[in-house]
Amino acid sequence: MNTDADFLRVAIAVACKHMEAGDGGPFGAVIVHEGQIVAEGWNQVTSALDPTAHAEIVAIRKAAGTLARFSLSGGTLYTSCEPCPMCLAAAYWARLDRIVYAATREDAASIGFDDARLYAELALPVDQRQIPMLQALRDEALMVFQAWTRKEGRIAY
């Protein structure tokens, strides 16, 4: 039987393999469902020119495709490093049951991957964040929300 440590070692190996191949930063992830790895992901930010292509995001997208569903409940995310705020939010949206990680965010910061600013920004009121946010056309957007509540056959998530 595979343990958390076994699956975590796979995530670390994925990170190492793809980092050495020049595919992106030193991060890897796997998603396990019913004791089996259903997806692997590695950082592809620089190779795919996609700032959202973090290992965890890539693994979540692949797992959803493999399992043919958007809810990954029953699954565990194993990742070589503590997830950044984007990846953590994606894990929540994916309804993953658990996250097991190796290196900490402080470890990542020590090699230039510092997401402390992101954690701090999220705690601030919207009007105090570094990226200005402007709200407009709320009533028009709410009409679409209201239409959604009346839409037959909608899939709740």
SVG drawing of the C-alpha trace seen along z (x, -y; Angstrom):
<svg xmlns="http://www.w3.org/2000/svg" viewBox="-36 -52 54 54">
<polyline fill="none" stroke="black" stroke-width="0.4" points="0.0,0.0 1.3,-3.4 1.7,-6.0 1.6,-9.8 5.4,-9.7 5.4,-7.5 3.1,-9.8 4.9,-12.9 8.2,-11.4 6.5,-11.0 5.6,-14.7 9.1,-15.6 10.5,-13.4 8.2,-15.0 9.4,-18.5 13.0,-17.4 12.6,-15.8 10.8,-18.7 12.9,-21.4 16.0,-19.7 14.4,-19.4 13.8,-23.2 10.1,-22.9 9.7,-25.4 10.3,-26.0 11.1,-23.3 7.6,-22.3 5.6,-19.1 2.3,-17.6 0.2,-14.5 -3.4,-13.8 -4.4,-10.5 -7.9,-9.1 -8.8,-5.7 -5.2,-4.9 -4.1,-5.6 -2.3,-8.5 -4.7,-10.0 -2.7,-13.1 0.8,-14.6 1.6,-18.3 4.8,-20.3 5.4,-24.0 5.1,-25.2 4.9,-28.9 8.0,-29.7 7.6,-26.8 3.9,-27.4 4.2,-31.2 1.2,-30.8 1.5,-32.5 -1.3,-30.1 0.5,-26.9 1.7,-26.0 2.2,-22.3 -1.0,-22.0 -3.2,-23.8 -1.8,-21.6 -2.5,-18.5 -6.0,-19.6 -6.8,-20.2 -5.5,-16.8 -7.3,-15.0 -10.6,-16.6 -10.1,-15.4 -9.0,-11.9 -12.0,-11.5 -14.3,-13.4 -15.7,-15.5 -15.0,-19.0 -15.3,-17.8 -12.2,-16.0 -13.8,-15.0 -12.2,-11.9 -8.8,-13.0 -5.6,-14.1 -3.2,-16.6 0.5,-15.8 2.7,-18.7 6.4,-19.3 5.8,-22.7 3.1,-24.4 0.6,-25.7 0.5,-29.4 -2.9,-31.3 -4.0,-30.6 -3.2,-26.9 -4.8,-26.6 -8.0,-28.3 -8.0,-25.9 -7.8,-22.9 -10.8,-24.2 -12.7,-24.8 -11.8,-21.3 -13.2,-19.9 -10.1,-17.9 -10.2,-16.1 -6.6,-16.7 -3.3,-18.4 0.0,-16.9 3.1,-19.1 6.8,-18.9 8.7,-22.2 7.1,-25.3 6.3,-28.6 9.2,-30.0 11.5,-27.5 10.2,-28.6 10.7,-32.3 14.4,-31.5 15.0,-30.6 13.0,-33.5 9.4,-32.2 8.0,-34.5 4.2,-34.6 4.0,-36.4 2.9,-39.5 -0.1,-37.6 -1.1,-36.3 -0.9,-39.8 -2.8,-41.3 -5.7,-38.9 -6.1,-39.9 -6.5,-43.6 -9.8,-45.4 -10.3,-45.7 -9.6,-49.4 -6.2,-49.0 -4.7,-46.4 -1.8,-47.2 -3.7,-46.4 -6.6,-48.9 -10.0,-47.3 -13.0,-49.2 -16.6,-48.0 -19.1,-48.9 -22.3,-47.7 -23.4,-45.6 -27.1,-45.7 -26.3,-44.3 -24.2,-41.5 -26.9,-40.7 -29.4,-40.2 -27.2,-37.3 -27.0,-35.9 -30.8,-36.0 -31.1,-34.3 -28.8,-31.6 -31.1,-30.9 -34.0,-30.4 -32.0,-28.3 -33.3,-24.8 -30.7,-22.0 -28.0,-24.2 -25.3,-22.2 -24.6,-23.5 -21.0,-23.5"/>
</svg>
